[in-house]
Structures are given as C-alpha cells and as structure tokens.
Amino acid sequence: MMLEFLNPPFMQRALIAAVLVGITAPAIGIYLVQRRQALMGDGIGHVAMTGVGLGFLLSTNPVWMATLVAVAGSVVMELIRWYGRTRGDIALAMLFYGGMAGGVMLINLSDTGSNANLTSFLFGSLSTVSEEDVTAIVVLAAFVVLVTVGLRRQLFAVSQDEEFARVTGLPVRALNLLVAVTAAITVTVAMRVVGLLLVSALMVVPVAAAQQIAKSFKVTFVLAVVIGTTVALAGTVTSYYQDVPPGATIVLLAIAAFIVLTALATPLARRRAKGGVSDADRCTLEVPAARTAKDDVQV
C-alpha cells in the first residue's frame, strides 16, 4: 500500500511537524540570508540545547523550555551584535558552546534524560514527536508565519539596508530583535524533525536554491517555502521507509535541490549574457537603497 506511512500515529504527527518546519524555516531564513547571518540558526540551536536539558531536569515539555531559552539567547546575541564590536565574536562563541555543553550536562543529570534523548534532539527523530509537541509546534509556527508574512515589507527593508530603514522611520532595533526572536522560535519548531545541529541548513539552503532562478523577493520567498516543504516531507517519508535519520535526509535533499536548480540556472544566465543582459540587470534581492520598502517588495 503506497500510503501506508500515513497509518502510524507517530508518522501523522511527524508529517504535520515536517510541513510546519518546511514552511517556517525558509520563511525566516530568507531574512537571515539578506542580513548575512546565515549561521545564526546554528548558534541558536546550540543555546536551545540548554533549554532541552532544563526541560528534562524540571520534567516539563522540552519544546517550550527550549523556546524560552532560545529566545533569551537570541536577545543576548542581538545585544552582543549591537554593543560587542571588539570582542563580540568571543562572547558569541562562549554563548554557543556553553549552551551546548550546558544542555548535555543537564540531560545527563536529569532522571528521565539519556543519550537517546540527546541524539533525537540533535539530529531529529520521527518517533519522539508527541501530541503535546505538535500542539507547541503549531502555535509557534503560526507566530513565525504571522511575523514573516505580515511584516515582510518592514523586515525586508531592515535586512536590506539598516541605515535607510532608520531614515524612513522604521524601528530598526525592534525589528532586528524580532527577527532574532523569530529565528529562535523557528529553531525550536524544527528541532524534533530536523534536529538542532541541522536546522540552520533548512533555513538557508532552500533560500539559496530559490535565488538561483527567482527574479524577485516575492518569488524567492514562495519558492523557498515550496522547496523547504517538499524536502521536509520527502525526507520524513524516506526516513520512515529506509530507517535513516530524518534531519540528515532532509538536509541532503535540500542540497540536491540547490545543485539541480544551480545547474538549470547556469544555461539561462549564459543565454541572458549573450543577449546583452548581465547578472547585474536581473531583478534579484539586491536593490538600490534609494527605493522604499514598499517598492522593493511587490506583494
């Protein structure tokens, strides 16, 4: 039976989580790529590990506890970015590695934690997605979608040119903080399926793949979400049948999509060049700073 993977309850929960991860990760990832903070999700994932450990130690839901700790960590990261100009990289490194080490220690100190729990959060696991996790993921994913879609013009303007956004009267620091918090929430949404160590790839790779053929911010956004959702679902189903880690499978499929779209985009770029249209003339995410955010994002 072709759709037998839909019968087990744990797969139904895993597929719901996969769809939400495929939507939310690229949705916030497109702003991180524009801000040249592609690895931010990786750092937040390290910090969220402490939240997972606290969840086991305090016998609470690890997803909610990881969300609280990841949000706090993202705020600290933004503060370091604002004020830690000289030794900011050292402070961030200590935060990231301290978060991971703290999580491992707390899980081992808890009565219910184990190395199996640790592995499932680091690399994802289909069988560990509970009904309570799905509820938390749905609520958190709804917040991410509301922010990334509802404030797309403002977030794009800040991500593209902070100085220009500040001149136009946008609350730049508040929006930067919102991007960081939304990225932190996305990490916790994705950790059950993709894993904390691989979630950053699902934020970045679908966006990079979409940029190979997209000509506008709107098309890039939509295409990245489509790619993210497709590889998340395909990776989850493949993991069920082949008994392979879902996170690694999803990321490898995303990289494969990037390679395919890059191969398709190369001949197109050459034809444009022969026709007298250079890459600089293409309507990409790079836009002149003199244009307004409303003009930049045609949605």
C-alpha positions as CSV (number, residue, x, y, z in Angstrom):
1,M,0.0,0.0,0.0
2,M,1.6,3.2,-1.2
3,L,0.2,5.4,1.6
4,E,0.8,3.0,4.5
5,F,3.2,5.6,6.1
6,L,0.1,7.6,6.9
7,N,-1.3,4.9,9.2
8,P,1.0,5.0,12.2
9,P,0.0,7.9,14.6
10,F,3.7,8.9,15.1
11,M,4.1,9.4,11.4
12,Q,0.9,11.5,11.2
13,R,2.4,13.8,13.9
14,A,5.8,13.8,12.2
15,L,4.3,14.8,8.9
16,I,2.4,17.7,10.5
17,A,5.6,18.8,12.1
18,A,7.6,18.4,8.8
19,V,5.1,20.6,6.9
20,L,5.4,23.4,9.5
21,V,9.1,23.1,9.6
22,G,9.3,23.3,5.8
23,I,7.3,26.5,5.8
24,T,8.8,28.3,8.8
25,A,12.5,27.6,8.3
26,P,12.8,29.2,4.8
27,A,10.3,31.9,5.7
28,I,12.7,33.4,8.4
29,G,15.8,32.1,6.7
30,I,15.3,34.5,3.7
31,Y,15.8,37.5,6.1
32,L,18.8,35.9,7.7
33,V,20.4,35.4,4.3
34,Q,19.8,39.0,3.4
35,R,21.3,40.1,6.7
36,R,24.3,37.8,6.0
37,Q,23.5,35.9,9.2
38,A,23.1,32.5,7.6
39,L,24.7,30.7,10.5
40,M,22.6,32.4,13.2
41,G,20.2,29.4,13.4
42,D,23.2,27.1,14.1
43,G,24.2,29.3,17.1
44,I,20.6,29.5,18.4
45,G,20.4,25.7,18.1
46,H,23.4,25.4,20.5
47,V,21.8,27.6,23.0
48,A,18.4,25.8,22.8
49,M,20.2,22.7,23.9
50,T,20.3,24.1,27.4
51,G,16.5,24.6,27.3
52,V,16.1,21.0,26.3
53,G,18.2,19.9,29.2
54,L,16.2,22.1,31.6
55,G,13.0,20.6,30.3
56,F,14.2,17.1,31.2
57,L,15.6,18.3,34.5
58,L,12.4,20.1,35.6
59,S,10.1,17.4,34.0
60,T,8.5,20.0,31.6
61,N,8.0,20.0,27.9
62,P,11.4,20.4,26.3
63,V,10.0,22.3,23.3
64,W,8.5,25.1,25.4
65,M,11.6,25.2,27.7
66,A,13.9,25.3,24.7
67,T,11.8,28.1,23.2
68,L,12.2,30.2,26.3
69,V,16.0,29.7,26.5
70,A,16.5,30.1,22.7
71,V,14.5,33.4,22.7
72,A,16.6,34.6,25.7
73,G,19.8,33.6,23.8
74,S,18.7,35.3,20.6
75,V,18.2,38.6,22.6
76,V,21.7,38.3,24.1
77,M,23.1,37.7,20.6
78,E,21.4,40.8,19.3
79,L,22.8,42.8,22.2
80,I,26.3,41.5,21.6
81,R,25.9,42.4,17.9
82,W,24.9,46.0,18.9
83,Y,27.4,46.7,21.6
84,G,30.1,44.0,21.4
85,R,32.0,45.3,18.5
86,T,35.5,44.4,19.7
87,R,35.1,41.1,21.4
88,G,31.7,40.1,20.1
89,D,32.9,37.0,18.3
90,I,34.5,35.6,21.5
91,A,31.3,36.3,23.5
92,L,29.2,34.6,20.9
93,A,31.5,31.6,20.8
94,M,31.2,31.2,24.6
95,L,27.4,31.5,24.4
96,F,27.1,28.9,21.7
97,Y,29.5,26.3,23.2
98,G,28.3,27.0,26.7
99,G,24.7,26.4,25.6
100,M,25.6,23.1,24.1
101,A,27.7,21.9,27.0
102,G,25.0,23.0,29.5
103,G,22.4,21.1,27.6
104,V,24.4,17.9,27.6
105,M,25.2,18.2,31.3
106,L,21.6,18.9,32.3
107,I,20.2,16.0,30.3
108,N,22.6,13.6,32.0
109,L,21.8,15.0,35.4
110,S,18.1,14.5,34.9
111,D,16.3,11.3,35.9
112,T,14.5,11.0,32.5
113,G,17.2,12.1,30.2
114,S,19.5,9.8,28.2
115,N,21.9,9.7,25.3
116,A,19.0,8.6,23.1
117,N,17.1,11.7,24.1
118,L,20.1,13.9,23.3
119,T,20.6,12.3,19.8
120,S,16.9,12.8,18.9
121,F,17.1,16.5,19.6
122,L,20.4,16.9,17.9
123,F,19.6,15.1,14.7
124,G,15.8,14.7,14.7
125,S,13.6,11.7,15.3
126,L,10.2,10.7,13.9
127,S,9.0,8.5,16.8
128,T,9.6,11.2,19.5
129,V,7.1,13.7,18.2
130,S,4.3,13.7,20.8
131,E,0.8,15.2,20.6
132,E,2.0,17.8,23.1
133,D,4.9,18.6,20.8
134,V,2.6,19.0,17.8
135,T,0.5,21.5,19.7
136,A,3.5,23.5,20.7
137,I,4.9,23.4,17.1
138,V,1.6,24.6,15.6
139,V,1.3,27.5,18.0
140,L,5.0,28.6,17.4
141,A,4.8,28.1,13.7
142,A,1.7,30.3,13.5
143,F,3.7,33.1,15.2
144,V,6.6,32.7,12.7
145,V,4.3,32.8,9.7
146,L,2.4,35.9,11.0
147,V,5.7,37.8,11.6
148,T,7.5,36.8,8.4
149,V,4.4,37.4,6.1
150,G,2.6,40.2,8.0
151,L,5.8,42.3,8.4
152,R,7.5,41.3,5.2
153,R,8.0,44.9,3.9
154,Q,9.5,46.2,7.1
155,L,11.7,43.1,7.7
156,F,12.9,43.2,4.1
157,A,13.8,46.9,4.4
158,V,15.7,46.4,7.6
159,S,17.5,43.3,6.3
160,Q,18.4,45.1,3.0
161,D,19.7,48.5,4.4
162,E,19.5,49.3,8.1
163,E,20.6,52.9,7.7
164,F,18.0,53.6,5.0
165,A,15.3,51.9,7.1
166,R,16.2,54.0,10.1
167,V,16.0,57.2,8.0
168,T,12.5,56.2,6.9
169,G,11.4,56.0,10.5
170,L,11.3,52.2,10.9
171,P,12.1,50.9,14.5
172,V,15.3,49.2,13.3
173,R,16.4,47.7,16.6
174,A,12.9,46.4,17.5
175,L,12.7,44.8,14.0
176,N,16.2,43.3,14.3
177,L,15.2,41.9,17.7
178,L,12.0,40.5,16.2
179,V,14.0,38.7,13.5
180,A,16.3,37.2,16.1
181,V,13.4,36.0,18.3
182,T,11.5,34.6,15.3
183,A,14.6,32.7,14.3
184,A,14.9,31.3,17.8
185,I,11.3,30.1,17.7
186,T,11.8,28.5,14.3
187,V,14.8,26.5,15.7
188,T,12.6,25.0,18.4
189,V,9.8,24.3,15.9
190,A,12.3,22.4,13.7
191,M,14.3,20.6,16.3
192,R,12.1,17.5,16.6
193,V,12.2,16.8,12.9
194,V,15.5,18.2,11.6
195,G,17.5,18.4,14.8
196,L,19.2,21.3,16.5
197,L,22.5,20.8,14.6
198,L,20.9,20.8,11.2
199,V,18.1,23.3,11.4
200,S,20.2,26.1,10.1
201,A,20.7,24.3,6.8
202,L,16.9,24.2,6.3
203,M,16.8,27.9,6.9
204,V,19.5,28.7,4.4
205,V,19.7,26.1,1.6
206,P,16.1,26.3,0.3
207,V,16.6,30.1,0.1
208,A,19.9,29.8,-1.7
209,A,18.3,27.3,-4.1
210,A,15.4,29.6,-4.8
211,Q,17.7,32.5,-5.5
212,Q,19.3,30.6,-8.4
213,I,16.2,31.0,-10.6
214,A,13.9,33.6,-8.8
215,K,13.8,37.2,-10.1
216,S,12.2,38.9,-7.1
217,F,11.9,38.8,-3.4
218,K,8.3,37.5,-3.6
219,V,9.1,34.7,-5.9
220,T,12.2,33.8,-3.9
221,F,10.1,33.7,-0.7
222,V,7.4,31.5,-2.2
223,L,9.8,29.2,-4.0
224,A,12.0,28.7,-0.9
225,V,8.9,27.7,1.2
226,V,7.9,25.3,-1.6
227,I,11.3,23.7,-1.7
228,G,11.5,23.6,2.1
229,T,8.1,21.9,2.5
230,T,8.9,19.4,-0.3
231,V,12.2,18.3,1.1
232,A,10.9,18.1,4.6
233,L,8.0,15.9,3.6
234,A,10.2,13.8,1.2
235,G,12.9,13.4,3.9
236,T,10.4,12.4,6.5
237,V,8.8,9.7,4.3
238,T,12.2,8.4,3.2
239,S,13.3,8.2,6.8
240,Y,10.2,6.0,7.6
241,Y,10.9,3.6,4.8
242,Q,14.7,3.5,4.9
243,D,15.2,3.9,8.6
244,V,17.7,6.7,8.2
245,P,17.9,10.0,10.3
246,P,15.2,12.4,9.1
247,G,17.3,15.5,9.7
248,A,20.2,14.4,7.6
249,T,17.9,13.1,4.9
250,I,16.0,16.4,4.7
251,V,19.2,18.5,4.5
252,L,20.8,16.3,1.8
253,L,17.6,16.6,-0.3
254,A,17.7,20.4,0.1
255,I,21.3,20.4,-1.1
256,A,20.3,18.2,-4.0
257,A,17.6,20.7,-4.9
258,F,20.2,23.5,-4.8
259,I,22.5,21.6,-7.1
260,V,19.7,20.9,-9.6
261,L,18.5,24.5,-9.7
262,T,22.0,25.8,-10.0
263,A,22.6,23.5,-13.0
264,L,19.3,24.8,-14.6
265,A,20.2,28.4,-13.9
266,T,23.6,28.3,-15.5
267,P,22.5,27.9,-19.1
268,L,19.8,30.5,-18.6
269,A,22.4,33.0,-17.3
270,R,24.6,32.3,-20.3
271,R,21.7,33.0,-22.7
272,R,21.0,36.2,-20.9
273,A,24.6,37.3,-21.2
274,K,24.7,36.5,-24.9
275,G,21.6,38.6,-25.3
276,G,23.2,41.5,-23.6
277,V,21.6,41.2,-20.2
278,S,24.1,40.9,-17.4
279,D,23.5,39.4,-14.0
280,A,23.6,42.9,-12.6
281,D,20.4,43.7,-14.6
282,R,18.5,40.9,-13.1
283,C,15.8,41.7,-10.6
284,T,17.3,39.9,-7.5
285,L,17.2,40.6,-3.9
286,E,19.8,43.3,-4.3
287,V,18.0,46.6,-4.8
288,P,19.1,50.2,-4.7
289,A,18.9,51.7,-1.3
290,A,17.1,54.8,-2.6
291,R,13.9,52.8,-3.2
292,T,11.4,52.4,-0.5
293,A,10.4,49.1,1.2
294,K,7.0,49.3,-0.4
295,D,8.6,49.5,-3.9
296,D,11.1,46.8,-3.1
297,V,8.6,44.1,-2.1
298,Q,6.0,43.8,-4.7
299,V,3.5,41.5,-2.9
